[in-house]
């Protein structure tokens, strides 16, 4: 029995008199509380005493034997808590009860009125119902017995006058900004307008409302079923067509599409999807982050009109996630686009899994239970007999190594159907007076905007400055819960911890020496936006980071603003580097490449190459593009290979370095983090665990416990043990050792991007 939510890595034994099935959810008493349990196996009565199962949670068994095997494989390969892995299969909250009805669409059917599913099964049988559904001769709808919470109403501002009428109005500068913003996004809440334009007062909005220039319209808050569509590209290039044919010809196992940015991987995906959908199967389309879904959904709607396309991610309300989960399980969705969580939905009719941008670190879950969703997708494809297609312009080194070794079927797209690869230029910062945006870079930005093109400016961190230091005594203001400096946000005038969320107003003097000589150092997106606004006050500059965009609706509005060319310069973090396709981007600037290269992770060089290549590839898709990489190390191998757009050169060097240092793919790299509220206890338990591992795990290299980059997090002290396994079978021994240890030990296996 796996216990829901438990941090323990062990299963438990219970007994029950009636009939139950493997995969069924039940209610059990665990540590004096009624909790959900998952039946992982059934056996004869053990010799020791067991507690009874209280009752089944549902009659229906949603998990198949393949799902159980997938969960156990994840536990064994990522040393994850078994109960938390099983929790991944279900949406939050108690499942809604539903009744199913079969609705006729075609007049040739033997019934003309909706039938209950039980009646339809007697009349036609399940296979015939599914066949007619795939032919679009009938639909299956579900009626939910539990009343869903009503959707909250929100008031949205919109223009009430025509553009011609607006031209005749006598408007202040701020009022013009409000009008321009509403012209670009169509509708927005007053709060969104104020945040986007940094308004200190709602007064200009109220004035425009009184004059009748704008009006408030009440609408349901949930507007995720957007009507935004992007027309599909019907014809493939000869290169794309040859890749499509090669995949279809051998349509099983794992296929890897290595395609340069802008080479048209998505178009190839769509043609393969079309074949699967026409055979009555559904498609799971995985993306690394929910931020990628608005533009992708618009493209899918344009390519597959009439198909049931849904998106599933953690930003949704629990009720909405349940509805989509039940629809997916009941085979009511043709294309399910989603992040990691969508992978676990136990859909029985899936005919294809696509993993786009497989290299992205967001596919690795950084909170327990840790796992790599790409590897889970590959295993799921194997267990279910589903073809899996992976794609990237900058593959993960381990996966490209496996593809070259023949484990995956490798395909290449080396040409852009539209546009050309951007010119790449290195900006050496060593002799520059301004290390944020030198005058030469500002000149390129100005020239690009004058040509009518847009500019992407990539910054690794958000915020105005990375830390605040006392110039008198050197004290750096840190979070009281985490051993990390607080980031200064000028717009909100607040110091914030980007790990635990702690905030505090900036102090007027140093808490250590009392000096007022506090100085904000370093920079992030907000500081870069501020510098650009000072230099180009007449331009529309938009910032895209987690502070300005916190949900998919806000992200979609930002994308539409870029698409409509209402933003001249877009300053952003990684969310502007991923999978976006805008033809008018003429220049990309990477402000400080060295920050990414020098992160303390074994794969930091790989991450830096990926980010630089991906963000550079956003330009030159419809106009002649250019990318400027600013660095203090222009001779670094990552910079040089990125400059030449030479993934193979980077890959070959990186593989040789990893072979010498025994990093993946030449080992299984495990980070064991011991977390305790008391520093002495943390150190003691870390050394005890280290000694235990050294005694029991032989085919390995075990490094002594060290204090990690972030010594304290969420109020707990941390020590880290690094372990390189040279025989993957040893994972089982490591799991057994960890099962004997209490909670308070976190494990990351082959973490994409590392931990902190």
C-alpha positions in Angstrom: 0.0 0.0 0.0 1.4 3.4 -1.0 0.3 6.2 1.3 -0.8 9.5 -0.3 1.4 12.4 0.6 3.8 10.4 2.7 7.5 11.5 2.4 8.5 7.9 3.2 9.9 5.6 0.5 8.3 2.4 1.8 5.0 0.7 1.1 2.8 -0.7 3.9 0.6 -3.8 4.4 -3.2 -3.7 5.2 -5.9 -6.3 5.1 -9.5 -6.3 3.7 -12.2 -9.0 3.6 -14.0 -8.0 0.3 -12.7 -7.8 -3.2 -10.2 -5.1 -4.3 -8.0 -4.6 -7.3 -4.4 -3.5 -7.8 -4.4 0.2 -8.7 -7.6 0.9 -6.7 -7.7 3.8 -4.2 -8.8 3.1 -0.7 -9.2 4.9 2.7 -6.8 3.6 5.5 -5.8 4.6 9.0 -2.2 5.8 8.9 -0.6 7.3 12.0 -4.0 7.9 13.5 -5.4 9.8 10.4 -7.7 8.7 7.6 -5.7 9.0 4.4 -5.9 7.8 0.8 -3.9 4.7 0.0 -3.0 3.0 -3.4 -3.1 -0.8 -3.7 0.3 -1.6 -5.3 0.1 -5.4 -4.9 -2.1 -8.1 -3.4 -0.7 -11.2 -1.5 -1.6 -13.7 1.1 -1.8 -12.7 4.8 1.6 -11.9 6.2 2.9 -13.2 9.5 2.9 -9.8 11.2 -0.2 -7.9 12.4 -1.8 -5.5 9.9 -4.5 -2.8 10.1 -7.7 -3.1 8.1 -8.6 -1.0 5.0 -11.5 1.2 5.9 -13.3 1.3 2.5 -12.6 1.7 -1.2 -12.5 5.4 -2.2 -14.1 4.7 -5.6 -15.5 1.6 -7.3 -13.8 2.4 -10.5 -10.1 1.4 -10.9 -8.4 4.1 -12.9 -4.8 2.7 -12.8 -3.8 -0.1 -15.1 -1.0 -2.6 -14.5 1.2 -0.5 -16.8 0.5 2.5 -14.6 1.6 0.6 -11.5 4.7 -0.5 -13.3 5.5 3.1 -14.4 5.0 4.3 -10.8 7.3 1.6 -9.4 9.9 2.3 -12.1 9.9 6.0 -11.1 10.3 5.2 -7.4 13.3 2.9 -8.2 15.0 5.2 -10.7 14.5 8.5 -8.8 14.5 7.1 -5.2 11.2 9.0 -4.8 8.6 8.6 -2.0 6.2 6.0 -3.4 2.9 7.7 -2.1 3.8 11.0 -3.7 4.5 9.3 -7.0 1.1 7.7 -7.0 -0.5 11.0 -6.2 0.8 12.3 -9.6 -1.8 10.2 -11.4 -4.8 12.1 -9.9 -5.9 15.7 -9.9 -6.2 17.5 -6.5 -9.4 17.0 -4.4 -12.1 14.3 -4.4 -13.1 13.1 -7.9 -16.4 14.4 -9.2 -19.0 11.7 -9.9 -20.3 11.7 -13.4 -22.9 10.0 -15.7 -22.0 9.4 -19.3 -24.4 9.9 -22.3 -24.0 9.0 -26.0 -25.2 11.8 -28.3 -26.0 11.0 -32.0 -24.5 13.2 -34.7 -25.1 11.1 -37.8 -28.7 10.4 -38.9 -27.7 6.8 -39.9 -27.3 5.7 -36.3 -29.9 3.3 -34.8 -31.0 5.9 -32.3 -31.9 9.6 -32.6 -32.0 10.7 -29.0 -29.2 10.8 -26.3 -28.8 7.4 -24.6 -27.2 6.6 -21.2 -23.9 4.9 -21.7 -25.2 1.7 -20.2 -28.1 1.6 -22.8 -25.7 2.4 -25.6 -23.3 -0.4 -24.6 -26.2 -2.9 -24.7 -27.3 -1.6 -28.1 -23.9 -1.4 -29.9 -21.0 -2.6 -27.6 -17.9 -0.6 -26.6 -15.8 -1.2 -29.7 -18.6 0.0 -32.0 -19.2 3.1 -29.9 -15.4 4.0 -30.0 -15.3 3.3 -33.8 -18.3 5.6 -34.4 -16.8 8.3 -32.1 -13.5 8.2 -34.1 -15.6 8.7 -37.3 -17.3 11.6 -35.7 -20.8 10.1 -35.9 -21.5 10.4 -32.2 -20.2 12.2 -29.1 -19.9 11.1 -25.5 -20.8 13.7 -22.9 -20.6 13.6 -19.1 -23.0 15.0 -16.5 -21.3 15.8 -13.2 -23.4 15.1 -10.2 -21.4 17.4 -7.9 -22.1 21.0 -8.6 -19.0 22.9 -9.7 -18.2 26.2 -8.1 -19.6 29.0 -10.2 -17.0 31.0 -12.2 -16.1 34.3 -10.6 -17.1 37.4 -12.5 -14.4 40.0 -13.2 -14.8 43.5 -14.5 -12.7 44.2 -17.6 -11.8 47.6 -19.2 -12.3 48.0 -22.9 -12.5 50.8 -25.4 -16.0 52.2 -26.1 -15.0 54.5 -28.9 -13.7 53.8 -32.4 -10.1 54.5 -33.2 -11.2 57.5 -35.4 -13.1 59.0 -32.5 -10.1 58.5 -30.2 -7.9 60.5 -32.5 -10.1 63.6 -31.9 -9.8 63.5 -28.1 -7.6 65.7 -26.1 -5.8 63.2 -23.9 -3.0 63.4 -21.4 0.2 61.3 -21.8 -1.0 58.8 -19.2 -4.4 58.5 -20.7 -2.8 57.9 -24.2 -0.8 55.1 -22.6 -4.0 53.5 -21.2 -5.7 53.8 -24.6 -2.6 52.3 -26.4 -2.5 49.4 -23.9 -6.2 48.6 -24.4 -5.8 48.8 -28.2 -3.1 46.1 -27.9 -4.8 43.7 -25.4 -8.5 44.4 -26.2 -9.6 43.8 -22.5 -7.9 44.0 -19.1 -8.8 44.4 -15.5 -8.0 47.8 -13.9 -5.4 46.1 -11.8 -3.6 44.7 -14.9 -3.6 48.1 -16.6 -2.2 49.8 -13.5 0.6 47.1 -13.1 1.4 47.1 -16.8 1.8 50.9 -17.0 3.1 51.4 -13.4 0.3 53.8 -12.5 0.4 55.1 -9.0 -3.3 56.1 -9.0 -6.5 54.8 -10.6 -7.6 58.3 -11.3 -6.7 58.4 -15.0 -8.8 55.3 -15.5 -11.7 56.7 -13.6 -11.5 59.9 -15.7 -11.7 57.9 -19.0 -14.6 55.9 -17.6 -16.5 59.1 -16.7 -16.0 60.5 -20.2 -17.2 57.3 -21.8 -13.9 56.8 -23.6 -13.6 53.3 -22.0 -16.1 51.1 -20.3 -16.2 48.3 -17.8 -17.6 44.9 -19.0 -18.4 42.0 -16.6 -17.1 38.6 -17.8 -16.4 35.2 -16.4 -12.9 35.0 -15.1 -12.0 31.8 -16.8 -11.2 32.7 -20.4 -8.7 29.9 -21.1 -10.6 28.6 -24.1 -9.2 31.3 -26.3 -10.2 31.9 -29.8 -6.7 33.0 -30.8 -5.6 30.9 -33.8 -2.5 30.9 -36.0 -3.0 29.6 -39.6 -1.3 26.2 -40.2 1.5 25.7 -42.7 0.0 23.1 -45.1 3.1 22.0 -47.1 6.3 20.6 -45.6 9.7 21.3 -47.2 11.5 18.3 -48.7 13.7 18.0 -45.6 10.7 18.0 -43.2 8.8 15.5 -45.4 11.7 13.1 -45.4 11.8 13.2 -41.6 8.1 12.7 -41.4 8.3 9.7 -43.8 11.2 8.1 -41.8 9.2 8.4 -38.6 6.0 7.0 -40.1 7.8 4.1 -41.8 9.1 2.9 -38.5 6.4 4.2 -36.2 7.5 2.6 -32.8 10.0 3.3 -30.1 11.6 6.6 -29.5 12.4 9.1 -32.4 14.6 12.1 -31.8 14.3 15.2 -34.1 17.4 17.3 -33.8 16.4 20.5 -35.6 17.9 24.0 -35.6 15.8 26.8 -34.1 13.2 27.7 -36.7 13.7 24.6 -38.8 10.1 23.5 -38.5 10.0 20.7 -35.9 6.4 21.7 -35.0 5.1 21.3 -38.6 6.6 17.8 -38.6 4.9 17.0 -35.3 1.6 18.2 -36.7 1.7 15.9 -39.7 2.6 12.9 -37.5 -0.3 13.9 -35.2 -2.7 14.1 -38.1 -2.0 10.4 -38.9 -2.6 9.3 -35.3 -5.8 11.3 -35.0 -7.2 10.0 -38.2 -6.9 6.5 -36.8 -9.0 7.4 -33.8 -6.2 7.8 -31.2 -5.4 10.8 -29.1 -2.1 12.7 -28.7 -0.2 13.8 -25.6 1.8 16.9 -26.4 4.2 17.8 -23.7 5.8 21.3 -23.2 8.3 22.3 -20.5 6.3 25.2 -19.1 2.8 26.5 -19.2 4.1 29.7 -20.6 4.6 28.0 -24.0 1.0 26.9 -24.3 -0.8 30.1 -25.5 1.1 30.3 -28.8 1.2 26.6 -29.3 -2.5 26.2 -28.6 -3.2 28.9 -31.2 -1.1 27.0 -33.7 -2.8 23.7 -32.9 -6.3 25.2 -33.2 -5.3 26.5 -36.6 -3.9 23.1 -37.7 -6.7 20.9 -36.3 -10.1 22.8 -36.5 -12.9 20.8 -35.0 -10.7 18.6 -32.9 -11.1 18.6 -29.1 -8.0 20.3 -27.9 -7.4 20.9 -24.2 -4.5 22.1 -22.0 -3.7 20.8 -18.5 -1.4 22.4 -16.0 -1.1 23.4 -12.3 -2.2 27.0 -12.7 -5.8 25.8 -13.2 -8.3 25.6 -10.4 -8.7 22.1 -8.9 -12.3 21.9 -10.3 -11.2 22.7 -13.8 -8.3 20.2 -13.6 -10.8 17.5 -12.5 -13.1 18.2 -15.4 -10.2 18.0 -17.9 -8.8 14.9 -16.1 -12.1 13.1 -16.3 -12.6 14.1 -19.9 -9.1 12.7 -20.8 -9.7 9.5 -18.9 -13.0 9.1 -20.6 -11.4 9.6 -24.0 -13.1 12.9 -24.8 -10.0 14.8 -25.8 -8.1 14.4 -29.1 -5.1 16.5 -28.3 -3.9 17.1 -24.7 -1.3 19.8 -24.3 0.4 20.0 -21.0 3.3 20.2 -18.7 4.7 17.4 -16.5 1.4 16.8 -14.7 -0.4 16.0 -17.9 1.9 13.1 -18.5 0.5 11.1 -15.6 -3.2 11.2 -16.5 -4.1 7.6 -17.0 -5.5 7.9 -20.6 -6.1 4.6 -22.3 -6.4 5.7 -26.0 -3.1 7.6 -26.4 -1.5 6.9 -29.8 1.5 9.3 -29.6 3.6 11.2 -27.0 5.4 14.3 -28.2 8.0 16.0 -26.0 8.9 19.4 -27.4 12.1 21.2 -26.2 13.1 18.0 -24.4 16.3 19.7 -23.2 14.5 22.1 -20.9 15.2 22.0 -17.2 11.5 22.5 -16.4 10.9 18.9 -17.3 12.7 17.9 -14.2 10.5 18.3 -11.1 12.5 20.2 -8.5 10.1 19.5 -5.6 9.4 16.0 -4.2 8.8 13.6 -5.8 11.7 14.5 -8.1 11.7 12.9 -11.5 12.7 13.7 -15.1 9.4 13.8 -17.1 11.2 13.1 -20.4 12.5 9.8 -19.1 9.1 9.0 -17.6 7.5 9.7 -21.0 10.1 7.4 -22.7 9.3 4.6 -20.2 5.5 5.2 -20.6 5.8 4.8 -24.3 7.7 1.5 -23.8 5.1 0.1 -21.3 2.1 1.2 -23.4 3.6 0.5 -26.8 3.2 4.2 -27.8 5.6 5.9 -30.2 7.5 8.8 -28.5 8.9 11.8 -30.5 11.4 14.0 -28.8 12.6 17.3 -30.3 15.2 20.0 -29.6 17.7 22.3 -31.3 20.0 21.9 -28.3 19.6 18.3 -27.0 20.4 17.2 -23.5 23.9 15.7 -23.8 22.9 12.4 -22.2 20.0 11.9 -24.6 21.9 12.9 -27.7 24.6 10.5 -26.6 22.0 7.7 -26.4 20.5 8.7 -29.8 24.0 8.6 -31.5 24.5 5.2 -29.8 21.3 3.9 -31.5 19.0 3.8 -28.5 16.7 6.4 -30.2 16.1 6.9 -33.9 17.8 10.1 -34.9 16.5 12.6 -37.5 17.9 16.0 -38.4 16.4 19.3 -39.6 19.3 21.6 -40.6 17.6 24.3 -42.6 15.1 27.1 -41.9 12.1 27.1 -44.2 11.6 30.8 -43.5 14.3 33.4 -42.7 17.9 32.5 -41.8 20.0 31.9 -38.8 20.9 35.2 -37.1 24.3 36.8 -37.3 26.0 36.3 -33.9 28.3 38.9 -32.4 30.3 38.7 -29.2 30.4 41.9 -27.1 33.6 41.8 -24.9 32.7 43.5 -21.6 36.3 43.5 -20.2 37.1 47.0 -21.4 33.6 48.4 -21.2 32.6 51.2 -18.8 29.0 50.0 -18.6 28.8 46.2 -18.0 24.9 46.2 -18.2 24.2 47.7 -21.6 27.2 49.3 -23.4 26.7 52.1 -25.8 27.5 49.9 -28.8 24.6 47.6 -27.8 22.3 50.6 -27.3 23.2 51.7 -30.8 22.2 48.3 -32.2 18.9 48.4 -30.4 18.2 51.9 -31.7 19.1 50.9 -35.3 16.9 47.7 -35.1 13.8 49.6 -33.8 14.2 52.3 -36.5 14.0 49.6 -39.1 10.6 48.7 -37.6 11.8 45.5 -36.0 11.6 44.3 -32.4 14.2 43.5 -29.8 14.5 40.7 -27.2 16.7 41.4 -24.2 17.5 38.3 -22.1 18.5 38.7 -18.4 19.2 35.7 -16.3 17.6 37.1 -13.1 14.5 39.1 -12.2 14.4 42.1 -9.9 16.2 45.5 -9.9 19.4 44.4 -8.1 20.5 41.0 -6.8 21.6 42.1 -3.4 21.8 45.1 -1.0 25.1 45.6 0.8 26.3 48.0 3.5 29.2 50.1 2.0 30.5 50.7 5.6 30.7 47.1 7.1 30.0 44.9 4.1 26.9 43.3 5.6 24.6 41.8 2.9 20.9 41.8 3.7 19.7 38.1 3.7 16.5 36.2 4.1 15.9 35.1 7.8 14.6 31.7 6.5 17.1 31.0 3.8 20.8 31.6 3.5 20.4 33.8 0.4 20.6 37.5 -0.3 17.4 39.4 -0.7 16.6 40.8 -4.2 15.6 44.5 -4.4 12.5 45.3 -6.5 12.4 49.0 -7.2 8.8 49.1 -8.7 7.3 47.7 -5.5 10.0 49.1 -3.2 10.5 45.8 -1.5 13.2 43.3 -0.7 12.2 39.7 -1.6 13.6 36.2 -1.2 13.0 34.3 -4.5 13.2 30.9 -2.7 10.6 31.1 0.2 8.8 34.4 -0.8 9.7 36.4 2.3 9.4 40.1 1.7 10.4 43.2 3.8 10.6 47.0 3.1 14.1 48.3 2.4 15.7 49.4 5.8 16.9 52.9 6.2 20.1 51.8 7.9 22.3 48.7 8.3 21.1 46.3 11.0 24.7 45.5 11.9 26.5 48.8 12.1 23.7 51.4 11.8 25.2 53.1 8.8 22.8 54.5 6.2 25.3 53.7 3.4 23.2 50.9 1.9 23.8 50.1 -1.8 21.9 48.0 -4.3 24.3 45.9 -6.4 24.0 43.6 -9.3 21.1 43.7 -11.7 18.0 41.8 -13.0 15.2 42.3 -15.5 13.7 45.3 -13.7 17.0 47.2 -13.6 17.6 46.5 -17.3 14.1 47.7 -18.1 14.8 50.8 -16.1 18.0 51.6 -18.0 16.4 51.1 -21.4 13.4 53.3 -20.4 15.8 56.1 -19.5 17.6 55.7 -22.8 14.5 55.2 -25.0 11.6 57.0 -23.2 9.6 57.2 -26.4 9.6 53.4 -27.0 7.2 50.7 -25.7 9.3 48.5 -23.4 7.7 45.4 -21.9 9.1 43.2 -19.1 8.3 39.5 -19.0 9.3 37.6 -15.8 7.5 35.9 -12.9 6.9 39.3 -11.2 4.9 40.7 -14.2 3.4 37.5 -15.6 2.1 34.9 -13.1 -0.5 33.0 -15.1 -1.2 31.9 -18.7 -3.8 34.6 -19.4 -1.3 37.3 -18.7 1.3 35.5 -20.8 -1.1 35.2 -23.8 -1.8 39.0 -23.6 1.9 39.7 -23.6 2.4 37.4 -26.7 -0.4 39.1 -28.5 1.2 42.5 -27.8 4.5 41.2 -29.3 2.6 39.7 -32.3 0.8 43.0 -32.9 4.1 44.8 -32.7 2.9 47.0 -29.8 6.1 46.3 -27.9 9.4 47.6 -29.3 11.7 46.0 -26.7 10.9 42.9 -24.7 13.1 42.4 -21.6 12.7 38.9 -20.0 14.0 35.9 -18.3 14.0 32.3 -19.7 10.3 32.6 -20.6 11.3 34.6 -23.7 13.9 32.0 -24.7 11.5 29.1 -25.1 9.8 28.1 -28.3 8.4 31.5 -29.3 8.1 32.2 -33.0 7.7 35.9 -34.0 8.9 37.0 -37.5 9.6 40.6 -36.6 12.3 40.0 -34.0 15.4 41.6 -35.5 17.8 41.6 -32.6 18.4 39.5 -29.5 20.7 40.6 -26.7 22.1 38.3 -24.0 23.1 40.7 -21.3 25.5 38.6 -19.2 26.2 35.1 -20.5 28.8 34.4 -17.8 26.2 34.2 -15.0 24.7 31.1 -16.6 28.0 29.5 -17.6 29.4 29.7 -14.0 26.5 28.2 -12.1 27.8 25.5 -9.7 26.2 22.5 -11.5 27.9 19.7 -13.5 25.7 20.7 -16.5 26.0 24.5 -16.3 28.0 24.7 -19.6 25.2 22.7 -21.3 22.5 24.9 -19.8 24.4 28.0 -20.9 24.8 26.7 -24.5 21.1 25.8 -24.6 19.9 29.2 -23.4 22.3 31.2 -25.6 21.4 29.2 -28.7 17.6 29.2 -27.9 17.3 32.9 -27.2 19.5 33.7 -30.2 17.3 31.6 -32.4 14.3 33.8 -31.6 15.6 36.4 -34.2 15.9 36.1 -37.9 12.6 34.2 -38.4 11.0 36.7 -40.8 13.6 39.5 -41.0 17.4 39.4 -41.1 18.3 38.9 -37.5 21.2 39.5 -35.2 22.2 38.3 -31.7 24.6 40.0 -29.4 26.2 37.9 -26.6 27.8 40.1 -23.9 30.5 38.3 -21.9 33.7 38.8 -19.9 35.0 35.5 -21.3 34.8 35.7 -25.1 37.1 32.7 -25.5 35.0 30.3 -23.4 34.2 27.2 -25.4 30.4 27.7 -24.7 30.6 31.2 -26.2 32.7 30.1 -29.2 30.5 27.1 -30.1 27.3 29.1 -29.6 28.7 31.8 -31.9 29.3 29.3 -34.6 26.0 27.6 -34.0 28.0 24.4 -33.6 26.1 22.0 -31.3 28.2 19.0 -32.5 31.4 20.8 -31.5 30.0 21.6 -28.1 28.6 18.1 -27.6 31.9 16.3 -28.5 33.9 18.5 -26.1 31.4 18.2 -23.3 31.2 14.4 -23.6 35.0 14.2 -23.3 35.0 16.4 -20.2 32.2 14.4 -18.6 34.0 11.1 -19.4 37.1 12.3 -17.5 35.1 13.6 -14.6 32.7 10.6 -14.6 29.5 12.7 -14.9 26.4 11.5 -16.8 26.1 9.7 -19.2 29.1 7.9 -17.7 27.5 7.6 -14.3 24.2 8.1 -12.4 24.7 11.4 -10.5 22.9 11.6 -7.2 22.5 14.6 -4.9 21.5 13.7 -1.4 20.4 16.7 0.7 20.0 16.2 4.5 17.7 18.9 6.0 17.3 19.6 9.7 16.2 22.5 11.9 19.4 22.4 13.9 22.8 22.8 12.2 24.6 20.3 14.5 22.0 17.6 13.9 22.1 18.2 10.2 25.9 17.7 10.0 25.7 14.6 12.3 23.1 12.8 10.2 24.8 13.7 7.0 28.1 12.1 8.1 26.2 9.0 9.4 24.5 8.6 6.0 27.8 9.1 4.2 29.5 6.4 6.2 26.6 4.0 5.6 26.7 4.6 1.8 30.5 4.1 1.7 30.2 0.8 3.5 27.3 -0.6 1.4 27.6 0.9 -2.1 30.7 -0.4 -3.9 30.5 0.6 -7.6 30.4 4.3 -6.8 32.3 7.4 -6.0 31.0 9.1 -2.8 32.0 12.6 -2.0 32.1 13.8 1.6 29.2 15.9 2.9 29.5 19.6 2.0 27.5 22.8 2.8 25.6 23.6 -0.4 25.4 27.0 -2.1 22.3 27.7 -0.1 23.1 26.6 3.4 19.7 27.3 4.9 16.3 27.0 3.1 12.8 27.4 4.5 14.1 27.5 8.0 16.2 24.3 7.7 19.9 23.7 7.6 21.3 21.6 4.7 24.2 19.4 4.0 24.8 17.7 0.6 26.3 14.4 -0.4 27.3 13.8 -4.0 27.3 10.2 -5.3 28.4 8.9 -8.7 27.0 5.4 -9.4 28.8 3.4 -12.1 26.4 0.5 -12.0 22.7 1.5 -12.3 21.7 -1.7 -10.4 23.2 -0.1 -7.3 20.2 2.2 -7.2 18.2 -0.6 -5.5 20.8 -0.7 -2.7 20.6 3.1 -2.3 16.8 2.9 -2.1 16.9 0.3 0.6 19.4 2.4 2.7 17.1 5.4 2.3 14.0 3.4 3.3 15.7 2.9 6.7 16.2 6.6 7.1 13.5 8.9 8.4 12.0 11.9 6.5 14.3 14.8 6.0 16.5 13.5 3.2 15.9 14.8 -0.3 17.2 13.0 -3.4 17.8 14.2 -6.9 18.9 11.7 -9.6 20.6 13.2 -12.7 18.9 16.5 -12.0 18.6 18.7 -15.0 20.1 22.0 -14.0 21.1 20.7 -10.5 19.9 21.8 -7.1 20.9 24.8 -5.1 
